[in-house]
Amino acid sequence: MASGKGGVSYSSGAIIRGDSTKKQIALVFTGDEFADGGDYIAKTLAEKKVKASFFFTGRFYRNKEFSKVIQQLRKDGHYLGAHSDQHLLYCDWNKRDSLLVTKKQFRFDLADNYTEMTRHHIDVQKATFFLPPYEWYNDSIAAWTKELQLQLINYTPGTLSHADYTTPVDKNYRSSEEIYQSIIQNEQSKPAGLNGFILLMHIGTDPKRSDKFYKYLPKLIQYLKAKGYQFQRVDSLLKTD
């Protein structure tokens, strides 16, 4: 992890944390196939007066069943960004420097994602942060993203929040209580707590997971507010100028 302008931290060319000296945090939700938590999450954020950031694939933006929640999130002032069009795996899980896509495939796929965003009246000129599918990338992906005048970002490591998609049949399954406690433990045990954190979750998960972590959102927000954290959209948290 390397530090850059504005106190942000980078890993392999992607910003993975905001300024760790400031008690600010960004709640980030990704989406591709599922959106079962959409209404609940939108309602919770509105009630708690919290702005969050959402990164959806082109497939998600294209799904007519999800149009209502996308428009609600946009209306409520949340950040809406790109997560690739077809949720491609960019590089090998075990050999990270081994690319599975060409530069041309990457660019065309991402362009399709942004095309779908414009159909939802999202100002793509302001949606310059891009969160990679599977939250998996390498230096090449970061460089290609930069060439498009976009900035690659990823979640801040240290909690299990991103494991909220796992199902009981998965070897890496984590219960929502286990995920919640990992966030609290990190906040309490690390010198900088969750300062500058990009805390990533999913807007929906496979029906095989009945223990939905988004149901913990009200409790999580209440806890973080009590600890003095300010909630920011990623474009506010990750300002580097």
ZIKA-V739717 format. One record per residue. N is the residue number from 1. SS is DSSP state (hx for helix, st for strand, lp for the rest). PSI is psi in degrees with one decimal (* if undefined). NEAR is the number of other C-alpha atoms within 8 Angstrom. Layout:
# ZIKA-V739717
N,SS,PSI,NEAR + N,SS,PSI,NEAR
This chain:
# ZIKA-V739717
1,lp,129.2,5 + 2,st,146.5,6 + 3,st,150.4,8 + 4,lp,-159.0,9 + 5,hx,146.7,7 + 6,hx,12.2,10 + 7,hx,7.1,10 + 8,lp,154.3,16 + 9,st,141.1,13 + 10,st,152.8,13 + 11,st,119.4,9 + 12,lp,37.5,7 + 13,lp,-5.7,10 + 14,st,142.5,11 + 15,st,126.7,14 + 16,st,0.3,15 + 17,st,144.8,14 + 18,lp,-165.2,16 + 19,lp,114.9,14 + 20,lp,0.5,13 + 21,lp,-5.3,7 + 22,lp,138.3,7 + 23,lp,66.2,11 + 24,st,148.8,14 + 25,st,148.1,16 + 26,st,123.1,15 + 27,st,125.2,13 + 28,st,134.3,13 + 29,st,132.0,12 + 30,st,159.3,12 + 31,st,142.0,15 + 32,lp,-74.1,11 + 33,lp,-32.6,8 + 34,lp,148.5,10 + 35,lp,28.1,11 + 36,lp,-23.0,8 + 37,lp,-0.6,9 + 38,hx,-54.6,10 + 39,hx,-42.9,8 + 40,hx,-44.9,9 + 41,hx,-46.1,11 + 42,hx,-43.7,11 + 43,hx,-43.8,8 + 44,hx,-46.5,10 + 45,hx,-38.2,11 + 46,hx,-44.5,9 + 47,hx,-37.4,7 + 48,hx,-2.5,8 + 49,lp,50.4,6 + 50,lp,134.5,9 + 51,lp,135.3,11 + 52,lp,-175.5,15 + 53,st,138.2,14 + 54,st,130.1,12 + 55,st,113.4,14 + 56,st,149.8,15 + 57,lp,165.8,15 + 58,hx,-35.8,17 + 59,hx,-38.4,12 + 60,hx,-49.8,12 + 61,hx,-29.9,14 + 62,hx,-20.9,8 + 63,lp,113.0,8 + 64,hx,-26.7,6 + 65,hx,-21.2,5 + 66,hx,-4.5,10 + 67,hx,-42.0,10 + 68,hx,-46.5,7 + 69,hx,-34.9,10 + 70,hx,-45.8,10 + 71,hx,-36.0,9 + 72,hx,-43.9,9 + 73,hx,-41.0,11 + 74,hx,-44.9,11 + 75,hx,-35.4,7 + 76,lp,-3.9,7 + 77,lp,21.0,7 + 78,lp,159.9,12 + 79,st,131.0,13 + 80,st,122.2,12 + 81,st,-171.2,14 + 82,st,149.7,17 + 83,lp,25.8,16 + 84,lp,162.6,15 + 85,lp,-50.9,14 + 86,lp,15.2,8 + 87,lp,54.9,10 + 88,lp,149.1,7 + 89,lp,113.8,10 + 90,lp,-33.8,11 + 91,st,158.8,14 + 92,lp,138.1,11 + 93,lp,-36.9,5 + 94,lp,-21.8,4 + 95,lp,83.6,7 + 96,lp,-32.1,10 + 97,lp,0.3,8 + 98,lp,105.3,7 + 99,st,143.7,9 + 100,lp,0.0,8 + 101,lp,153.6,9 + 102,lp,165.2,7 + 103,hx,-39.5,7 + 104,hx,-45.2,6 + 105,hx,-44.0,8 + 106,hx,-49.1,9 + 107,hx,-42.7,8 + 108,hx,-42.1,8 + 109,hx,-45.5,11 + 110,hx,-37.2,11 + 111,hx,-38.9,9 + 112,hx,-36.8,10 + 113,hx,-47.7,15 + 114,hx,-31.9,11 + 115,hx,-43.2,8 + 116,hx,-34.8,11 + 117,hx,-39.4,14 + 118,hx,-30.4,10 + 119,hx,-19.1,7 + 120,lp,14.2,9 + 121,lp,34.1,6 + 122,lp,131.3,10 + 123,lp,97.4,7 + 124,lp,-19.4,9 + 125,lp,-25.5,5 + 126,lp,-4.0,5 + 127,lp,60.8,12 + 128,lp,-5.0,10 + 129,st,135.0,12 + 130,st,128.8,13 + 131,st,119.5,13 + 132,lp,149.3,12 + 133,hx,145.2,11 + 134,hx,4.1,6 + 135,hx,39.4,8 + 136,lp,128.4,9 + 137,lp,178.9,11 + 138,lp,-173.6,11 + 139,hx,-36.9,9 + 140,hx,-44.7,7 + 141,hx,-41.4,9 + 142,hx,-40.9,14 + 143,hx,-43.0,9 + 144,hx,-37.3,9 + 145,hx,-43.2,11 + 146,hx,-37.0,10 + 147,hx,-27.3,7 + 148,lp,9.0,6 + 149,lp,35.9,7 + 150,lp,164.6,10 + 151,st,122.7,12 + 152,st,137.2,14 + 153,st,163.0,11 + 154,lp,170.2,11 + 155,lp,158.1,11 + 156,lp,123.7,10 + 157,lp,156.1,5 + 158,lp,-14.9,5 + 159,lp,175.8,9 + 160,lp,15.3,12 + 161,hx,-36.4,12 + 162,hx,-10.0,10 + 163,hx,11.1,11 + 164,hx,-6.3,15 + 165,hx,-14.3,10 + 166,lp,150.0,10 + 167,lp,160.0,10 + 168,lp,-21.4,9 + 169,lp,-11.0,5 + 170,lp,143.6,7 + 171,lp,-31.5,5 + 172,lp,22.0,6 + 173,lp,136.1,10 + 174,lp,129.7,12 + 175,lp,160.2,8 + 176,hx,-35.3,11 + 177,hx,-40.7,6 + 178,hx,-42.1,9 + 179,hx,-46.9,15 + 180,hx,-47.3,12 + 181,hx,-32.1,8 + 182,hx,-34.6,11 + 183,hx,-46.5,11 + 184,hx,-43.4,8 + 185,hx,-42.7,8 + 186,hx,-44.0,12 + 187,hx,-38.6,10 + 188,hx,-25.7,7 + 189,hx,-22.7,7 + 190,lp,141.3,8 + 191,lp,-40.1,4 + 192,lp,3.1,8 + 193,lp,-129.9,9 + 194,lp,21.8,12 + 195,lp,127.5,14 + 196,lp,7.5,16 + 197,st,139.6,14 + 198,st,99.5,15 + 199,st,107.4,12 + 200,st,133.3,12 + 201,st,-175.5,13 + 202,st,143.5,13 + 203,lp,-17.6,14 + 204,lp,157.8,12 + 205,lp,167.2,13 + 206,lp,138.5,8 + 207,lp,-22.8,5 + 208,lp,-15.6,6 + 209,lp,106.2,11 + 210,lp,-20.5,5 + 211,lp,83.9,6 + 212,lp,123.4,10 + 213,hx,-27.1,9 + 214,hx,-16.8,11 + 215,hx,-17.5,7 + 216,hx,-5.9,10 + 217,hx,-46.8,10 + 218,hx,-43.5,9 + 219,hx,-40.6,7 + 220,hx,-46.5,9 + 221,hx,-42.3,9 + 222,hx,-43.3,8 + 223,hx,-47.5,8 + 224,hx,-38.0,9 + 225,hx,-41.3,9 + 226,hx,-27.8,7 + 227,lp,-1.3,6 + 228,lp,12.0,7 + 229,lp,142.4,11 + 230,st,134.9,8 + 231,st,130.7,11 + 232,lp,149.9,14 + 233,lp,157.8,13 + 234,hx,-32.0,12 + 235,hx,-19.7,9 + 236,hx,-43.4,7 + 237,hx,-36.3,13 + 238,lp,24.0,12 + 239,lp,130.3,7 + 240,lp,0.8,8 + 241,lp,*,4
